[in-house]
Amino acid sequence: MALRLEDKKAIVVDVNEAAGSALSAVLADYHGLSVEQMTDLRKQARESGVYLRVVRNTLLKRAVEGTEFECIQSVLTGPTVLAFSREDPGSAARLIKDFAKENKKLEVKALAVGGKLMSADQIDQLAKLPTREQAISILMSVMQAPVTKLARTMNEVPGKLVRTLAAVRDQKQQAA
């Protein structure tokens, strides 16, 4: 089915808006996946807050112009599914990586983060990035550790004094 010019412009605008607010992008070759598998991938993407779209390469090249994802233009060959992470940088990578484990025909082409193109074998690094909530939790535990240690140290001084006095009392009782 041929797309009209208005439809093509709408697709370019939609993808450009998604690219403008995205934190990272994952490109994958979906050749060989069934309709049911693609539907399942789209459902998982919606649930995890990932923008997922199959776009013609020529339209995608135009859509990412002027964004930090302009670097992906060099890898746009063949059938491509595009996944943008909107909430945390690793969400699209986790989605594609997990889906590729179950469906061997989905092959990661490239990743892009912060205007830099990354190779497909670096998907594990991006997928292991913590979510926003996990990052806040890690930060809070790091900030809390010195205060906790100081409180323990300050509590140890009176405890040591009490143990010393108890030892002196026990010695005097044994001597008497």
TIRO-355003 format. One line per field, with one value per residue (C-alpha): residue in one letter; x, y, z. Coordinates in steps of 0.5 Angstrom, whole numbers, plus 500, padded with zeros to 3 digits. Example, Ala and Ser with C-alpha at 12.3 -4.5 7.8 and 13.67 -1.06 7.14 Angstrom:
lumtor (A,S)
c1 (525,527)
c2 (491,498)
c3 (516,514)
end
This chain:
lumtor (M,A,L,R,L,E,D,K,K,A,I,V,V,D,V,N,E,A,A,G,S,A,L,S,A,V,L,A,D,Y,H,G,L,S,V,E,Q,M,T,D,L,R,K,Q,A,R,E,S,G,V,Y,L,R,V,V,R,N,T,L,L,K,R,A,V,E,G,T,E,F,E,C,I,Q,S,V,L,T,G,P,T,V,L,A,F,S,R,E,D,P,G,S,A,A,R,L,I,K,D,F,A,K,E,N,K,K,L,E,V,K,A,L,A,V,G,G,K,L,M,S,A,D,Q,I,D,Q,L,A,K,L,P,T,R,E,Q,A,I,S,I,L,M,S,V,M,Q,A,P,V,T,K,L,A,R,T,M,N,E,V,P,G,K,L,V,R,T,L,A,A,V,R,D,Q,K,Q,Q,A,A)
c1 (500,503,503,501,505,501,502,509,510,506,510,516,513,511,518,522,517,519,526,526,524,528,534,536,535,535,535,533,532,525,526,523,518,511,505,504,511,511,504,507,513,509,504,511,513,507,507,514,513,518,516,516,515,517,519,522,529,528,523,527,533,529,526,532,535,537,536,541,540,542,548,544,543,549,546,539,539,534,528,528,524,526,525,526,527,522,523,530,535,536,528,528,535,532,525,529,534,529,525,531,532,526,525,532,530,530,537,540,543,545,544,545,545,547,549,553,552,554,555,550,554,554,546,548,551,545,540,544,543,538,531,530,527,533,538,535,535,542,544,540,544,550,548,546,552,556,551,549,557,558,552,554,561,558,554,560,563,558,558,565,565,559,563,569,566,562,569,572,566,567,574,573,567,572,577,573)
c2 (500,507,512,519,525,528,521,521,528,526,520,524,529,524,520,527,529,522,523,530,527,520,518,513,509,502,499,492,488,484,480,474,475,473,478,475,476,484,485,482,486,492,490,490,496,500,497,499,506,505,508,503,504,501,506,506,508,514,517,515,519,525,524,524,530,535,531,527,521,523,518,512,514,510,504,504,499,493,492,496,497,503,503,510,510,515,514,511,510,503,501,500,496,491,490,489,484,480,479,477,472,469,470,469,473,479,482,488,493,499,503,511,514,522,523,517,511,504,497,492,488,494,492,489,495,500,494,494,501,502,505,512,509,504,510,514,508,507,515,515,509,512,519,515,511,516,518,511,510,516,514,507,510,515,510,506,511,510,503,502,506,501,495,498,499,493,489,493,492,484,484,488,483,477,480,481)
c3 (500,498,503,501,502,508,511,510,513,519,520,520,525,530,530,530,536,539,538,541,548,548,552,548,541,539,532,530,524,525,518,519,525,525,526,532,535,532,536,542,542,541,547,551,549,551,558,559,556,550,543,538,531,524,519,512,512,508,513,519,516,515,522,526,522,527,533,538,534,527,528,527,519,517,520,516,512,511,515,521,528,532,540,543,551,554,562,563,558,559,558,550,551,556,552,545,549,553,546,542,547,546,538,535,529,532,531,534,529,533,539,540,547,548,540,540,536,539,537,538,542,547,549,555,558,556,559,565,567,573,572,575,582,583,581,587,592,590,591,598,601,599,602,608,609,613,617,619,621,625,629,630,632,637,640,641,646,652,650,651,657,660,658,662,668,668,667,673,678,676,678,685,686,685,689,695)
end
